[in-house]
Amino acid sequence: MTNARTQKREITALEQTMHRMSDVTGTIITLREEGTLPTDAGDINVIPAWKWALQSKN
């Protein structure tokens, strides 16, 4: 998310959802980036698509 407008759009949408639904966790799937973005609504996880695809949903 190198484009600032894209980053703001994605974070704002997730924050609004996380405020409305307390049991929702925010995740942004990217091409290469990884990390955690702290927000007022909670942490948003940023994960590369390949890693997200390989995660096991047990």
URFENVEN-V608662 format. One record per backbone hydrogen bond with DSSP energy under -0.5 kcal/mol. CO is the residue of the C=O (numbers start at 1). NH is the residue of the N-H. If there is no record, write none. Layout:
# URFENVEN-V608662
co/nh
CO/NH
CO/NH
This chain:
# URFENVEN-V608662
co/nh
2/4
3/7
4/8
5/9
6/10
7/11
8/12
9/13
10/14
11/15
12/16
13/17
14/18
15/19
16/20
17/21
20/22
21/24
26/45
27/29
28/30
28/47
30/49
35/46
36/38
37/44
39/42
42/39
43/26
43/45
44/37
45/28
46/35
47/30
48/52
49/53
50/54
51/55
52/55
56/58
